[in-house]
Amino acid sequence: MEMSKILEILVALALFYFLFSSLVSVVFEWYSYQTQKRGKFLYQSIIKLLNDPVNQSYGATLYAHFSIDRLKKSKDFYPPYISSDLFADALIDVIGSQSDRVYFDNPFASSNKEAFFEVKMQEQRITEPFVRFGEGLACMHYSPLKNQLRFYFEKSSTYAELHFQLKTWYDDYMSRASGWYKNKTKTSLYIISFMVCVGFNLDSITVVKKINRDDALRKKMMVVAERTVDRENKSTDATAEKKQSFAYPTEDASNFTMDSDKKRGDEVLNEYLRIELQLRELEDNALPIGYYGYNSFLNIFSSLSSFLWWLLGLLISTLALSFGAPFWFEVMAKAINIRRSGVKPN
């Protein structure tokens, strides 16, 4: 088999897995949002990060903070994403609030104890956030968390530096928490991948045979793959330039904010329509998916051997889709770059 044909098969197969792993991501995000998996895991992670049995539950206090509480759609709702800027601001305010002192004026007149005056609340509060944070630390009993926060406070000389220290601490912790979340949800991802494979009849063995035999399908998939890579690269460059120009907060593909449900819904819909459009481009070339013709239920269950081969093809597809769309996009892009770098025939 020629090297160019091997690269074409690899690109076509990577495109196939990229499209359906993108669909799996859409379904998984919808499932995570409906079951609050991400929000509950984020809540447990922050409770663990700010665990302090000596003083108070700072994780619960942080979630009760007005700025974070406003992210909830309802009382029992957990926001699936809290930005590092918001976390740092809220934590500085929570720790600093321990230095506040509130008292009430004497509501009775000194000369006439029966005369009642308006009750007024008086507040002794430090207005400088950086100093206020230090005073709040001093009010805490010694604990590992206090020692950690004091370390960041002593490394800072201004509010901006303290904010940066806490923000970096949170980002580093969330990077590890993302790995924990992926491991915890791996079973759910496998189940959703398998359901998509069964629903669309994604038999990898049949797909590879079809791509190998059908030159027209393989060439068409190469065109769609090159177009997809070029479009995604332009979109990535434009997004990076936009974020740099307007100082957008850094976000990864696995999170979304609660104050933009409509925006997230539009993104999910657009992602689904994009996948559907790319599949329709390949529809005329009879991509072997779905249950019809040779892939019908009657042929699949006609014998034990055909059923086992079909099941093996589904399991291979399930494993491949669980790798995620970014993985298959990288494979597709690198294979296309290798093919483009070769010598073009006359």
Secondary structure as GFF3:
##gff-version 3
##sequence-region A 1 346
A	DSSP	alpha_helix	3	35	.	.	.	ID=ss1
A	DSSP	alpha_helix	37	49	.	.	.	ID=ss2
A	DSSP	alpha_helix	58	64	.	.	.	ID=ss3
A	DSSP	alpha_helix	66	69	.	.	.	ID=ss4
A	DSSP	alpha_helix	84	96	.	.	.	ID=ss5
A	DSSP	three_ten_helix	97	99	.	.	.	ID=ss6
A	DSSP	beta_strand	101	104	.	.	.	ID=ss7
A	DSSP	beta_strand	121	124	.	.	.	ID=ss8
A	DSSP	alpha_helix	129	138	.	.	.	ID=ss9
A	DSSP	alpha_helix	144	154	.	.	.	ID=ss10
A	DSSP	alpha_helix	159	184	.	.	.	ID=ss11
A	DSSP	alpha_helix	186	200	.	.	.	ID=ss12
A	DSSP	alpha_helix	204	213	.	.	.	ID=ss13
A	DSSP	alpha_helix	215	246	.	.	.	ID=ss14
A	DSSP	three_ten_helix	258	260	.	.	.	ID=ss15
A	DSSP	alpha_helix	261	281	.	.	.	ID=ss16
A	DSSP	three_ten_helix	283	285	.	.	.	ID=ss17
A	DSSP	three_ten_helix	293	295	.	.	.	ID=ss18
A	DSSP	alpha_helix	297	300	.	.	.	ID=ss19
A	DSSP	alpha_helix	304	321	.	.	.	ID=ss20
A	DSSP	alpha_helix	325	341	.	.	.	ID=ss21
###
